[in-house]
Amino acid sequence: MSSHATNAYRQNRNISHFCCCENRRLNEIFAQLDKNCRNVEINDHAYATHMLLESRVSKTYSSCRSSSE
């Protein structure tokens, strides 16, 4: 394997690892927020934050999938 290919492989593996960790972290936050929203009446701020996190989780997941393929 050429050094360029080795570097590309290493970089891709690092990206995948970062994505996996980031995705897990976001999902934990999302799950906690989801639970909080069920426990209290959802106000505008909580709802907006919820939607923002859902969007981030979705984007992180899709970028992870594309970097690991």
Stockholm file with secondary structure:
# STOCKHOLM 1.0

chainA/1-69         MSSHATNAYRQNRNISHFCCCENRRLNEIFAQLDKNCRNVEINDHAYATHMLLESRVSKTYSSCRSSSE
#=GR chainA/1-69 SS CCHHHHHHHHHHHHHHHHHHHHHHHHHHHHHHHHHHHHHSCCCHHHHHHHHHHHHHHHHHHHHHHHHHC
#=GC SS_cons        CCHHHHHHHHHHHHHHHHHHHHHHHHHHHHHHHHHHHHHSCCCHHHHHHHHHHHHHHHHHHHHHHHHHC
//
